[in-house]
Amino acid sequence: MEGAVSFERRASRQILVGDVAVGGGAPVSVQSMTTTKTADVDGTLQQIYALAAAGADIVRCTCNEIAAAEGLAHIVPRSPVPIVADIHHQYKMALAALEAGVQCLRLNPGNIRNPHHVKAVAEECRDRGVPIRIGVNGGSLDRELYERHGGRVTPEAMVESALVELAYFSEVGFESVKISVKASNVPLMIEAYRQLAVATDHPLHLGVTEAGPPPDGLIKSTAGIATLLAEGIGDTIRYSLTADPVEEARAGRHLLEALGLRERQNVDLIACPSCGRAEVDVIDVAEKVREALAERRLPLQVAVMGCVVNGPGEARDADLGIAAGRGRGHLFVKGVNVAVVPEDEMVGTITEWADYIAEHGTEAALERADVERAEREARSDRDALLEAQGTDANASAERVEQIHRISSQ
C-alpha cells in the first residue's frame, strides 16, 4: 500500500472463522453485531447485508433462546459473511447454535461457569472444526476471581479469567481459539490486552465494551483499539457503540484503512482547518462533500481546502481536491490544477471527478483536463487574493515582531 507505515505485528496462531482467517499474519478483520431479534430471519439478514456492505468481515448474532437458534439455521446459509453465535448463560444454546451451522461461538467465562458444560461445548466445536472466542468482560467477571483480586476489576483478573477458560479447552484438545478481554475503561482494557498478548499466542479480538454513543463512544473505542494496533497487538476488532451497528462496521473499516492495515476501499476526506484566507465555509463544503461521497466505496483521498494560495500544494498528495478562491472552486488532481468551476458547482464537480478517477485512474483524469487554462485561472485568483489580503493573512508577522520586542525588553 503506497505510503503505508508497517506495524510489526505480534506473532499469533491462525484460526478460520468460516472463510475469514484471523491471526497468523492475516489482515485485521472487522466485526459487528446485529441488534435485531435473531428469530426475525429477514430483518436480521437485512442488517447483516448492511453490515457487510459497510465493511464487516464477520457478524455476531445473539443466540439466547431456541427461537434464535432456529433463526440461525435459516440465516447462516444466506449470510454473505461468517456468523458468530453469542452465548451467555445457557451452554445448550451453544450446542443448538452449532446445529444451526454457525461458523464460531462466543462464550463469556463469567456467565458459563460449570467446567463440564464448558468442556462439552469445546468438545463439540473440536469435532465440528468450529472456533470459539473466549469473551472476557470486565463487567461480568467470575465472583471468585473478582474477590481474589481485591474486589475490583484488574487487568490481571481479566487475563486469569481467559487463561482458566483456555485451560478447560486444552483438557479436551481444543485449540481453535481467539480471545478478548474487554472493558469500558480504556486504560484498563489496554493493559489487559498487553498482558494477554504476552501470556498466550492465540489471536486477539480487540474492543472497548459499552463504549457508548458517538462521538464519545467512537473516541473511546479508537483510543483503545488504535493504541494496541499501533503496538502490533490485535487480529480482529469491534467497535461497541450505542448506535446503528453499521456505524460500528464503518468505523472499524476506516480505522484499519487510516492505520494502513487494510487496503483503502473508502474515501479518505481531508480538509484544512481554515484560516484568514478562506473565502468559503470550509466546514460546510467539507460536510457536503462527505455526504456526497459517503455511499461511494471509492479508494481515494479527497481534499477540501479553504483557499487557492496554499491548498493545492498542501494537499498535493491527495488523489483529488478542491480549493476556493474568488467565488470559484479550483479542482486539482495530485496537486495539478485541472479545472475552475463556479462555487455552487464545487461539490457536484468533485463527485463527478472522483467517480472518473476511481474508474479510469489519475493519468486519464489529467489527460482529460485543460491544465494550462486551469493553472492560468488559478494563478490569477491566487494573485488577486494575495493582493487583497497580503502574504500574511493571519498577521503572524506582526505577532512575531511583538514577540521580539517583548523578549528584548
N, C-alpha and C positions, 0 to 999 in steps of 0.2 A: 504494500500500500504506500503510495507516494507520500513522503513527508511524515510517515508514522514513526512514533517512538516505540521501541520494542521493550516491553517489560519482561524481565526474567521471571518466568512463572514457576511456581512451586511444582515439583515433580509429584505426580499422583497416579494412582491406578486409573483405569478407564472402565466405565460401565456403559451399557447401552440402555437407553430409555426408548423403547421402540427402535426407530432407526436413527435416533439422535445420540451421538457419542458425548459423554460427559466425563471430563478429566483426561489424563494421559496426553495432554497437549492439544486436545480438540478445541475448536473455537468456543469461547464462553457463550453459553446459551441463555436465552431469556425465558422466564416463566411468568405465568399469572394464574389467577384462579377465578372460576365462574362465580357469579353471585346469584344465579338462578336456582330454583329447586331442581335437583338433578332428575327428579321424576318427570319434569317438564322437558321431554326429549327435544322437541322442536325449538323451544326457547333457549335451551342450553346449547344446542348445536349452532343456533344463530349467533350466540355470544362467542362460542369457540371460533367460528369462522371470522368474526370481527377481530378477535384477539390475534389470530394467525395473520390477518391482513396488516395488523399494527406492528407485527414483528415478534410475536410469541412463538417460540420453538416447541414449547411443552405447556400443556394446560392441566391444571388440577381441578377436580370436581369433588364435592363432598359426597361421602357415602355413609350416611348416618342412619339409614333405615332400609328395609327391604325394597321399598318402592324406588329408592335411589339406586340400589344395585340393579334392579330391573331396568331402570332408565339407562344405566351404563351399558347394559347388554345391547341396547339399541344405538347408543351414542358412539361407542368405541369404533365400530366398523365404518361409521360415516364421518368420523373426525379427520380433519386434514393434518392434525398433529397428534403425537402420543398423549395419552391421558393418564394422569396420576390420580389414584383414589385417595382422598383424605380421610383417614380413620382416626377416631378419637377413643371412645371408651369401650366399644364392643369389638372384640377380636374377631367375632363371627362375621362382622361386616367386612373385614379384610378378606376372609375366605370367600365371601359372596362376591366381592369386587373382582377377585381373581377368576371366579367362574364367569364373570361378565366379560373378561378378556382385557382388563386394564394392563397397561404396559409398566406400571410402577405403583408402589404403595407409599404412603407417608404415615409413619407411626410416631406418636408422641410418647416417649418413655414415661412422662409424668402422668399419663392417663391410663395406659395399659400396663399394669404393674405386676401381674402374675407371670413369673418366668415361664411357666408351662404354656401359657397362651402365646407369649412372645415367640417361643421356640416353635410352636405349632405353625404359626404364620411363616416363620423363616424357613421351615422345612418345606412348606408348600411352595413358597417362592423359589427355593432352591430347585425343586423338582420341575417347576414350570419355566425356570430361567427368567424370572421377573425380579428386578432390583427393588430395594427398599430405601427410602430416605428416613434416617433417624432424625426426627424433627424436634430437637430440644427447644423449649420455650421458657424464657426466664420467668414468665408469669405462671407456669404450671409445673414447677419442679416437684419431684417426689418429696413428701414432707420430711422423711428421714434425712435426705440429703440437705434440705433447707436448714434443718436444725443442726446438723453436723458442721455446717459451715457458718455457724454463728447466728442463725436465724435471719439470714439475708441472702439475696441472690448474688453470687460472686462468679467471676469467670471460671474459677476452679470447680465450683459446684456444677456449672453447666457442662464443662468438659467431662467431669466424672460421670455425669448422667449419660452422656453419649457413649463413653467407653464401657460402662456397665452393660448397656444395651448391645454394644458391639460384641462383648464377651459372650452374651447369650447366643448371638448369631454364630459366633465361631464354634461354640459347642456342638452345633448341628452341621458344621461345614458350609455355612453360608457366608459368602464374602462380597456379593454384588451389592455394595452399599455406598450411598452418599450421605453426608451428614450436614446438619445445620445447627447452630447454637444462637438463636435469635433472641434479641432483647429490644425493648423500646428505648432503652438508654444507650446512646450511641457509643460513648467511651467503653461501657461495659461490653457491648457487642463486639467492638473492635478487638479488645483484649482477649475475649473468649475465643474468637477465631484465630488470633495469633497463637494462643496456647494449643488449640486443637490442631493447627497446621503442623506443629512440632510433634504432637503426640501420635499422629496417625498419617498414613499416606493415602487414605481414602479421599475421593473428590469431595469438595465442599460446596454447599449451596448457601449463598450469601443473602442476607436480608435484615432489615430493621423492622421488627414486628410492630404492629399497631402504630405505624408512623403518623397516622392522622391524615386529614385532608390537605390538599395543596393550598398554598405553596409550602407551608411548614413541613408537611409530610415528604414532599419532594426534596427539600433541603436536608432533612434528617437522613432520609434514605441514601441520598447521594453522598453525604458526608461519610457515612459508614461504609457503603459498598465501594465507592471510588477509592477511599483510603486503602482498603485491603487489596483491591485490584492493582493499584499502583505499586503495592508491595509484592505482587505476584501471587497473591492468595485469592482463590475463588475460581470455580469451574462453571457455575451456573448461578443466576441471580433472579431475585424477585423484589420488585417494589411493592410494599404492602400499604396501599393508600385507601383512605376513606373516600372513594370516588369510583367512577366508572372504571372497571378493570382495564378497559382499552387504554386508559391513561397510564396504567402500570406498564403494559407491554411497550407502549410508545416511549415512555421514559427510559426503560431498561435498554431498549434498542439504541436510543440516542446516546445514552451514556457510553455504551460499548463503542459506538462509532466515534464519539468525541475522544475517547482514550486510544483510538486506533486498534482496538481489539476485535473489531468486526469490519468487514468491508462496508463502505458507505452505501446505503440504499435510500437515504432520505436527504432532503435539502438541509444544508448547514447554513443557517442565516446569520450573517454577521452584520453589525451596524455600529456606526460611530456614536459616541455619547453626546454629540452635538457640541457646538461652540459658538463664538460670536459671529462666525462666518455663515452659519446655517441660514438658508433662505426658505426652508420648508420646515414643517413639523416632522422631524425625523422619526419620532416615536410613532406618530400616526401612519406615516408611509411604511415604516418597517412592519407595523402590525397588519396593514392591508396586504403587504407582500407575503407575510407569513400566512395569512388566511388564504390567499390565492394559491399558494404552493403547498398548503398543508396536506391535501389529499393526493398530491402527486408524489410518487415514490421515485424521486429524481436524485441520483448520486452526485449532487453538485453543491459547491459552496457559492452562495449568493450574497452580495454585499449591498447594503443601503447606506449611502454616505451623504452627509449634510451639505457639502459644498464641492465645487469643481476644482478648487485650488489644490487640495491635498488628497481628496477622495480616491481618484483612480490610482494614484501612486501608493497610498497607504493600503489599498486593497488589491494590489496588482496580482496577488496570487489567487484571488478568487476566480472561479470559472466565469462568473458573470456579476456585473454590478451596475448600480445607477447612482449618479450624484446630481444634486440640484444646483441650478445657477440661473438667475435672472428669469424665473418663471418657466424654466425648461429643465428637462431631465437629460443628463448625459450618460448614455449607455456605454459600458466598456466591457470588453472580454479580455481576461488576463492582462488588465492594465491598459489595453489599447482601446481608444475611443472608436466606437463603431456606428453610433447614431445619436442624434439630438432630437428629442420629441417634446411636445407641449407637456407641462406639468401634470395636467389631468389625464395624460395617456401613459404616465410612468409605470403604473402597476400592470396595466394590460400589456405594455411592451415587454417588460421584464419577464412576464409569464410566458409570452409567445416565444421569446428568445430562449428561455430555459427549456421549453419543450424541444425547440430546434437543436440546441446543443446536446441534450440528452440523446436525441435520435441520430444526429449527424456528426457530432464532435466539434471541438473548438476550432480546428483548422477550417472546416467547412463554414463555420459561422463567420470567421474573419474574412474568408473569401467572398462571402455574400455582401459584405459591407463596403460602403464608400468611405474608407478610412481617412483619406485625405480631407474630404469635406467635413467629416465629423470632427477631426482634430482641429481643423481651421475654425469651426464654430466654437469648439470647446476652448481654444486659445483665446478667442475674442471674449467669451464670457469670463474666463479667468482674469484676463487683463482688466476688464471692466470692474470686476469685483475687487481686485487689488487696488485699483484707482479709487474706488468708493470707500473701501474700508481700511486701506493701508496694508502693509505687510504684517502688522501686529494687531490683529482684530481683537485680541483679548487683553491688550495693553500690558503685556508681560514685560516689555522693555521699560516702561515706567516703574513697574514694581521692582525690577532688578536694580534700577538706578536708585530707588529709595532704599533698598537693602544695602547698597554700597554706602549711601550717606549715613545710615544708622550705624553700620559696622565701623565707620571711620571716626565716629564721634568719641 
